[in-house]
Amino acid sequence: MSIRIGILGYGNLGKGVEKAVNANADQELVGVFTRRNPESVKLASEQVKVYSVDDLPKMTGDIDVLIICGGSATDLPKQTPVYASLYNVVDSFDTHANIPAHFSAVDEAAVSGGKIGVISCGWDPGMFSISRLYAHSVLPDGKDYTFWGRGVSQGHSDAIRRIEGVKDARQYTVPVPEALEAVRAGKNPELTTRQKHTRECWVVAEEGADLARIEKEIKEMPNYFSDYDTTVNFISEEELKANHSELPHGGSVIYSGATGEKKHVIEYSLKLDSNPEFTGSVLAAVARAAWRMNQEGLKGAKTMFDIAPKYLSPLTDEYLRAHYL
């Protein structure tokens, strides 16, 4: 039996999830839900229907897992708790400072509905989180460093687009080369947030918008830009499409630890041609795990830390032991 998947939101991430679900033999895309006029949304999957978000409360019998593809700035804090009481849900909430509060809100809703709500899935938070946990567990005497980019951050780009007067935007996260080199050399430097990354913004403003105000709002935005050296570049829509239409990303988790006098460096890295397509693939795998966990009677909010690796895979336990162990 296929796991029946619904997608809420059909931006870049929603399209990435659609590709991932269609690539998984054990999953079936039941529908895409949107706040827009459903008739205005054309899917790559022509056989799948587009619904209004207002239809979600009456379709609980048709969907096993709802993958929520909104932005972390304003969408997910509201949407995930609302739908976690109705569906098993998965989201990619990535505002690290607010994860504890988001977890609590989703947990309350999911427990009340007897559902599973897996939050903050993707590659960071998500796969990078697991890498940090494994490294700290194996080498308790050590320190981890996470570097992102150079690449387009979907969450940060979305946060810029929510500013009044912004028509479109891309935000690149860029590691500081000297910091990255020092960490890879095992020097264990003490680095502030500002010393590890810079942020580069390319913004298309609405005609007549106050550019100085937009730049100020970007640079002072807490949890996104205020702790970084940020450059804001205003460009035309044509230039954005020509030079910034792709969505690459990646990064590394580097852990430098010791066992007595012996030093060890663990590095886990990703190089992604498409941030949303890769993130969508992670969300689809986590949807499989959420469904299995709920079928076993589990409920409440979960993170990648709570998922046994085998629940993410469509392969049998016997095959995994024979070929992956």
C-alpha positions in Angstrom: 0.0 0.0 0.0 1.3 3.4 -0.9 1.7 6.2 1.6 -0.7 8.9 0.6 1.0 12.3 0.6 -0.5 15.8 0.5 1.6 19.0 -0.1 0.7 22.3 1.4 2.3 25.1 -0.6 3.5 24.9 -4.2 6.6 27.2 -4.3 10.1 26.0 -4.9 10.1 23.6 -1.9 6.6 22.2 -2.8 7.8 21.5 -6.3 10.8 19.7 -4.9 8.6 17.5 -2.7 6.4 16.7 -5.7 9.5 15.4 -7.6 10.6 13.4 -4.6 7.2 11.8 -3.9 6.8 10.8 -7.6 10.3 9.2 -7.5 9.3 7.0 -4.5 7.6 3.8 -5.4 5.9 3.5 -2.0 4.4 7.0 -2.0 1.4 8.5 -3.9 0.8 12.2 -4.2 -2.9 12.7 -3.5 -3.2 16.5 -3.8 -1.5 19.9 -3.5 -3.2 22.5 -1.3 -2.7 26.2 -1.9 -3.8 29.6 -0.6 -4.0 30.8 -4.2 -6.9 30.2 -6.6 -6.4 26.4 -7.3 -7.2 26.9 -10.9 -4.2 29.2 -11.2 -1.7 26.5 -10.1 -0.4 24.1 -12.7 1.4 21.0 -11.3 4.1 19.0 -13.0 1.9 16.0 -12.1 -1.0 16.5 -14.4 -3.1 13.7 -12.8 -2.9 15.2 -9.4 -5.6 17.7 -8.3 -5.0 21.1 -6.7 -7.2 22.0 -3.8 -7.8 25.1 -1.7 -6.2 25.1 1.7 -9.8 25.4 3.0 -10.4 21.8 1.9 -7.8 20.4 4.3 -10.1 19.9 7.3 -12.4 17.6 5.3 -9.8 15.4 3.7 -8.3 13.7 6.7 -9.4 10.3 5.5 -7.6 10.7 2.2 -4.1 11.7 3.3 -1.6 9.8 5.5 1.1 12.5 5.8 0.8 16.3 5.0 4.1 17.9 4.0 4.0 21.6 4.8 6.1 23.7 2.5 5.7 27.2 3.8 8.3 29.7 5.0 9.7 29.6 8.5 9.3 33.3 9.1 5.5 33.5 9.1 3.9 30.4 7.6 5.1 27.3 9.6 4.7 28.7 13.1 1.0 29.0 12.3 0.4 26.2 9.8 2.2 23.2 11.4 0.4 23.4 14.8 -3.0 23.9 13.1 -2.7 20.8 10.9 -0.7 18.6 13.3 -4.0 17.9 15.1 -5.6 16.6 11.9 -2.7 14.9 10.0 0.7 13.4 10.5 2.8 16.4 9.3 6.3 17.1 8.3 7.9 20.6 8.0 11.3 22.2 7.4 11.2 24.9 10.1 14.7 26.4 10.1 14.7 29.3 12.5 17.1 27.6 14.9 16.5 30.0 17.8 12.8 29.3 17.8 12.8 25.5 17.4 12.0 24.8 21.1 8.9 27.0 21.0 7.8 25.5 17.6 8.3 22.0 18.9 6.1 22.7 22.0 3.3 24.1 19.9 3.3 21.2 17.4 3.6 18.7 20.2 0.5 19.9 22.0 -1.5 19.8 18.7 -0.2 16.4 17.6 -0.8 14.7 20.9 -4.3 16.0 21.0 -5.0 14.5 17.6 -3.0 11.3 18.0 -0.7 12.3 15.2 3.0 12.6 14.5 4.5 16.0 13.8 8.1 15.9 12.6 9.6 19.4 12.5 12.8 21.0 11.3 13.6 18.4 8.6 15.9 19.0 5.7 19.7 19.3 5.7 20.2 22.0 8.3 18.3 21.6 10.6 18.0 17.9 9.7 20.9 15.8 8.3 23.5 18.3 9.7 21.8 18.0 13.1 22.4 14.2 13.1 26.0 14.7 12.1 26.6 17.1 15.0 24.8 14.7 17.4 26.9 11.6 16.3 30.1 13.5 16.5 29.5 14.8 20.0 28.4 11.4 21.2 31.5 9.6 19.8 34.0 12.4 20.8 32.6 14.2 23.9 35.9 16.2 24.2 35.5 18.4 21.1 33.8 21.2 19.3 31.6 21.4 16.2 31.5 24.1 13.5 28.8 24.4 10.8 29.5 26.3 7.6 26.8 26.9 5.0 27.3 27.9 1.4 28.2 29.5 -0.8 24.5 29.0 -1.7 21.0 30.3 -1.8 19.1 30.1 1.5 15.4 29.6 0.8 14.3 30.7 4.3 16.4 33.9 4.3 15.3 34.7 0.7 11.7 34.2 1.8 12.2 36.5 4.8 13.4 39.3 2.5 10.4 38.8 0.2 8.1 39.4 3.1 9.4 43.0 3.5 7.1 45.6 2.2 8.3 46.9 -1.1 10.2 43.8 -2.1 9.1 42.1 -5.3 11.7 39.3 -5.3 15.0 38.4 -3.7 17.8 35.9 -3.4 20.1 35.6 -0.4 23.5 33.9 -0.5 25.2 32.5 2.6 29.0 32.7 2.2 31.6 31.1 4.5 34.5 33.2 5.6 37.5 31.4 4.0 39.9 32.1 6.8 37.6 30.7 9.4 36.9 27.5 7.3 40.6 26.9 6.8 41.4 27.3 10.5 38.6 24.8 11.5 39.7 22.2 8.9 43.2 22.5 10.2 42.0 21.4 13.7 42.9 24.7 15.3 39.6 24.9 17.2 39.3 28.7 16.9 36.7 30.7 18.9 34.5 32.2 16.2 31.5 34.6 16.5 28.6 34.2 14.2 29.9 37.2 12.3 33.3 35.7 11.8 32.0 32.5 10.2 29.7 33.8 7.5 28.7 36.8 5.5 25.3 37.3 3.8 24.8 38.6 0.3 21.4 39.8 -0.8 20.1 40.5 -4.3 16.8 42.4 -4.2 14.2 43.4 -6.7 12.2 46.3 -5.3 8.8 47.4 -6.2 8.7 50.6 -8.3 8.9 53.6 -6.0 9.8 51.6 -2.9 12.0 53.1 -0.2 15.3 51.4 -0.8 17.0 52.7 2.3 14.2 51.4 4.5 14.3 48.0 2.8 18.1 47.7 3.3 17.7 48.8 7.0 15.0 46.2 7.6 17.1 43.5 6.1 20.3 44.3 8.0 18.4 44.6 11.3 16.2 41.5 11.0 16.8 39.4 14.1 17.6 35.7 13.7 18.3 36.2 10.0 20.7 39.1 9.3 21.4 41.2 12.4 24.3 39.1 13.6 26.1 39.0 10.2 28.0 41.4 7.9 25.3 41.7 5.2 25.5 43.3 1.8 22.3 44.4 0.0 22.3 44.8 -3.8 19.3 46.2 -5.6 18.9 44.9 -9.2 16.3 44.6 -11.9 14.0 41.6 -12.2 15.7 40.8 -15.5 19.1 40.6 -13.9 17.7 38.4 -11.0 16.3 36.0 -13.6 19.5 36.0 -15.7 22.0 35.6 -12.9 20.2 34.2 -9.8 17.5 31.8 -11.1 19.3 28.7 -9.8 19.0 27.6 -6.2 22.3 25.8 -5.3 23.5 25.3 -1.7 25.5 23.1 0.5 27.9 23.3 3.4 29.8 21.3 6.0 29.7 20.2 9.6 33.2 19.9 11.0 33.9 18.4 14.4 37.3 18.5 16.0 37.7 16.2 19.0 40.3 14.4 21.0 40.8 11.1 22.8 43.5 12.0 25.2 46.5 13.4 23.3 45.2 12.2 19.9 43.1 14.6 17.8 40.4 13.7 15.3 38.5 15.7 12.7 35.1 14.5 11.4 33.6 16.3 8.4 30.2 15.8 6.7 29.5 17.9 3.7 26.9 18.5 1.0 27.1 20.1 -2.4 23.6 20.6 -3.8 22.6 21.7 -7.3 19.1 22.5 -6.0 18.4 23.3 -2.4 14.6 22.9 -2.7 14.8 19.6 -4.6 17.3 18.1 -2.1 15.3 19.4 0.9 12.1 18.0 -0.7 13.8 14.6 -0.9 14.6 14.7 2.8 11.0 15.7 3.6 9.6 12.8 1.5 11.8 10.3 3.4 10.8 11.7 6.7 7.1 11.5 5.7 7.7 7.7 5.3 9.2 7.6 8.8 6.3 9.7 10.3 3.7 7.3 8.9 5.5 4.3 10.2 6.0 5.7 13.6 2.3 6.7 13.8 1.2 3.3 12.7 3.2 1.9 15.7 1.1 4.1 18.0 3.5 7.0 18.5 2.2 10.5 18.6 3.4 14.1 19.3 6.2 16.3 18.0 9.4 14.6 16.8 12.7 15.7 15.2 15.3 13.8 13.2 16.9 12.8 16.5 13.8 10.6 17.2 13.8 8.7 13.9 15.5 5.4 13.7 17.5 5.4 10.4 15.6 2.4 9.0 12.3 4.2 9.2 13.6 6.6 6.5 14.3 3.8 4.0 11.8 2.0 1.7 14.1 -1.1 1.9 13.4 -4.0 4.2 15.4 -4.6 7.4 16.9 -7.7 5.9 18.1 -5.9 2.8 19.6 -3.0 4.9 21.5 -5.5 7.1 22.8 -7.4 4.0 23.8 -4.4 1.9 24.2 -1.3 4.0 25.6 -2.4 7.3 
